[in-house]
């Protein structure tokens, strides 16, 4: 998708805005920038972008105020939050409200580009799936007209058989495809945001041993943070994993809290 993907960067810090735009443009992306909420809204009147970077602190509005507008206008458009340590709680709230992920300032170019590539690839997969299902439905309808026989609705397998040990991680009922970044549990696809996927991968790789808060954040997101910050950052990601995997997230059986240490996967 590089070279054709359109990206909107919404941030009032001129140096960050220009630097991020330059980093993305060098990778072939088509980048538009906006210094405030009004300019962002004006740019979005022409249509959706493939990805939006959104700062939480804008001079004329809050990112948390603008985010629901973007989600309402373009539900499938991924929004990536840019945040500082001081607004980490707000970034997590943005994820709860539908943002795809968040990244900490100052920006890390390799991490930024990796996240962009992952998110755009994830956007392509469901889109291509819908196209294929539509094509299959059309062909079955045509076949029905020719044969006069009612055809059953098409089904699309959600999980490929895990055969390559370098590509797949397996632990109990979980299968993780590191290439497509898909997770399945008991052969059922489990959607996870990109950073949450990385946290699960870290837990699986360390299982059944406990993973400390600092290690979990460092290996999953590349941030070297103190114990308190790491605990707060990991807590939300673990909450998301439990919602996706646990039958009863409030009484987890797979993702166990190890008091004063971190978390471990039991599967």
C-alpha positions in Angstrom: 0.0 0.0 0.0 3.1 2.3 0.3 3.0 5.0 -2.4 -0.8 5.2 -2.6 -1.9 5.4 1.1 -3.1 8.8 2.3 -2.3 9.9 5.8 -3.5 13.0 7.8 -1.3 14.3 10.6 -3.1 16.4 13.1 -0.7 18.1 15.6 -0.1 21.7 16.7 3.6 21.2 17.3 5.1 22.5 14.0 8.4 20.6 14.3 6.8 17.3 15.1 4.2 17.8 12.4 6.8 18.5 9.7 9.2 15.8 10.9 6.5 13.1 10.9 5.2 14.2 7.5 8.8 14.0 6.1 9.3 10.6 7.6 6.1 9.3 6.0 6.7 11.0 2.7 10.1 9.4 2.3 8.3 6.0 2.6 6.1 7.0 -0.3 2.9 7.9 1.6 0.8 10.9 0.6 0.7 13.2 3.6 -1.6 16.1 4.6 -1.0 18.0 7.8 -3.4 20.0 10.0 -2.4 22.2 12.9 -5.8 22.2 14.6 -9.2 20.6 14.7 -10.8 23.1 12.3 -8.2 22.4 9.6 -8.5 18.6 10.2 -12.3 18.8 9.8 -11.9 20.9 6.6 -9.5 18.3 5.1 -11.8 15.4 6.0 -14.8 17.0 4.1 -13.2 15.8 0.9 -13.2 12.1 2.1 -11.6 9.6 4.4 -7.8 9.1 4.7 -6.3 5.7 5.0 -4.8 6.7 8.4 -5.0 9.6 10.7 -2.4 10.6 13.3 -4.2 12.6 16.0 -2.6 14.6 18.9 -4.7 14.8 22.0 -3.9 18.5 22.8 -5.0 20.8 20.0 -5.3 24.6 20.3 -9.0 24.7 19.5 -10.3 21.3 20.7 -9.3 18.1 22.4 -8.4 15.0 20.5 -10.9 13.2 22.7 -13.6 15.5 21.4 -12.5 15.2 17.7 -12.1 11.4 17.8 -15.9 10.6 18.1 -16.5 12.9 15.2 -14.0 11.1 13.0 -15.4 7.7 14.1 -19.0 8.8 13.3 -18.0 10.3 9.9 -15.7 7.5 8.8 -16.1 4.4 11.1 -13.5 2.3 9.2 -10.8 5.0 9.2 -8.0 4.1 11.6 -6.9 6.8 14.0 -3.5 6.6 15.7 -3.1 8.7 18.8 0.1 10.7 19.5 0.6 11.4 23.2 3.1 12.4 25.8 3.7 10.6 29.1 1.5 13.2 30.9 -1.5 12.4 28.8 -1.1 8.6 28.8 -4.5 8.1 30.6 -6.2 10.2 27.9 -4.6 8.1 25.2 -5.9 4.9 26.8 -9.4 6.5 26.9 -9.0 7.3 23.2 -8.4 3.6 22.5 -11.5 2.8 24.5 -13.4 5.2 22.3 -12.2 3.5 19.1 -8.7 4.8 18.3 -6.6 2.0 16.8 -3.5 2.5 18.9 -1.3 5.2 20.5 2.3 6.1 20.3 4.4 8.1 22.8 6.2 11.3 22.0 9.0 12.0 21.1 8.3 9.9 18.0 10.5 7.0 17.1 10.7 6.8 13.2 11.2 3.0 12.9 8.3 2.3 15.4 6.1 4.9 13.6 6.7 3.3 10.2 6.2 -0.2 11.5 2.9 0.7 13.1 1.7 2.4 9.9 2.6 -0.6 7.8 0.8 -2.9 10.2 -2.4 -0.9 10.4 -2.6 -0.3 6.7 -2.1 -4.0 6.1 -4.8 -4.8 8.6 -7.1 -2.4 6.7 -6.5 -4.2 3.5 -7.3 -7.7 4.8 -11.0 -7.1 5.7 -11.5 -5.0 2.7 -10.2 -7.7 0.4 -12.2 -10.3 2.3 -15.4 -8.3 1.7 -14.5 -8.0 -2.0 -14.0 -11.8 -2.3 -17.2 -12.6 -0.4 -19.1 -10.2 -2.7 -17.6 -11.9 -5.8 -18.4 -15.4 -4.5 -22.0 -14.3 -3.7 -22.3 -12.9 -7.2 -21.0 -16.1 -8.8 -23.3 -18.3 -6.6 -26.3 -16.1 -7.6 -25.4 -16.5 -11.3 -25.0 -20.2 -10.8 -28.4 -20.3 -9.1 -30.0 -18.6 -12.0 -28.3 -21.0 -14.5 -29.1 -24.2 -12.6 -32.3 -23.1 -10.8 -30.8 -24.6 -7.6 -30.6 -22.7 -4.4 -26.9 -22.3 -3.3 -25.9 -22.1 0.3 -24.3 -18.8 1.4 -20.5 -18.7 1.1 -18.2 -19.2 4.1 -14.7 -17.9 4.2 -12.2 -19.8 6.5 -10.8 -17.4 9.0 -7.7 -19.4 10.0 -5.0 -21.0 7.9 -3.4 -24.2 9.1 -0.3 -23.4 11.2 2.5 -25.3 9.5 5.5 -23.0 9.6 7.1 -22.8 13.1 8.9 -19.6 12.1 5.6 -18.0 11.3 3.3 -19.4 14.0 3.3 -19.3 17.8 1.2 -21.9 19.5 0.2 -22.1 23.2 -2.8 -24.2 24.3 -5.8 -23.1 22.3 -4.0 -20.0 20.9 -2.4 -19.8 17.4 -0.6 -16.6 16.5 0.3 -15.8 12.9 3.3 -13.5 13.1 3.2 -12.6 9.4 -0.5 -11.6 9.1 -0.6 -10.6 12.8 -3.8 -12.7 13.4 -4.7 -14.5 16.5 -7.1 -17.5 16.8 -8.4 -19.3 19.8 -9.8 -22.8 19.1 -9.7 -22.0 15.4 -11.8 -18.8 15.8 -10.3 -15.5 14.7 -9.7 -13.0 17.5 -9.3 -9.3 16.4 -6.8 -7.3 18.4 -5.3 -3.8 17.9 -1.7 -3.8 16.8 -0.1 -3.0 20.2 -2.4 -5.4 22.0 -1.3 -8.1 19.6 2.3 -7.4 20.5 1.6 -7.7 24.2 0.0 -11.1 23.6 3.0 -12.2 21.6 5.3 -11.3 24.5 3.2 -13.2 27.0 3.1 -16.3 24.7 6.8 -16.2 24.2 7.5 -16.1 27.9 4.8 -18.5 28.9 4.4 -20.1 31.4 6.8 -17.7 33.1 5.7 -14.3 34.5 6.6 -11.2 32.5 7.5 -8.1 34.5 5.8 -4.8 33.7 8.9 -3.2 32.4 9.8 -6.2 30.2 6.3 -6.4 28.9 6.2 -2.8 27.8 9.8 -2.8 26.4 9.4 -6.0 24.3 5.8 -5.1 23.2 6.1 -1.4 22.4 9.8 -0.6 22.6 9.5 1.9 25.5 11.9 1.9 28.4 9.7 3.2 31.2 9.7 3.1 35.0 7.8 0.5 37.0 4.8 2.7 37.7 4.4 3.9 34.1 5.0 0.4 32.8 2.3 -1.0 35.1 -0.3 1.6 34.0 0.5 1.1 30.3 0.4 -2.7 30.5 -2.8 -2.7 32.6 -5.0 -1.4 29.7 -3.4 -3.8 27.2 -4.0 -6.8 29.5 -7.6 -5.6 29.9 -8.1 -5.7 26.2 -6.5 -9.2 25.8 -8.7 -10.5 28.6 -11.8 -9.1 26.9 -10.9 -10.8 23.7 -9.8 -14.2 25.1 -11.4 -14.8 28.5 -14.9 -16.2 28.9 -15.2 -14.1 32.1 -12.7 -11.2 31.9 -13.4 -10.3 35.5 -12.2 -13.7 36.7 -9.4 -14.5 34.2 -8.0 -18.0 33.8 -5.6 -17.4 30.9 -4.0 -14.1 31.7 -3.0 -14.2 35.4 -1.9 -11.2 37.4 1.3 -11.9 39.4 1.2 -9.5 42.3 4.0 -6.8 42.3 5.6 -8.5 39.3 3.4 -8.4 36.1 1.4 -11.0 34.2 1.7 -14.6 32.9 -0.1 -16.6 30.3 -1.6 -19.9 31.4 -2.7 -22.0 28.5 
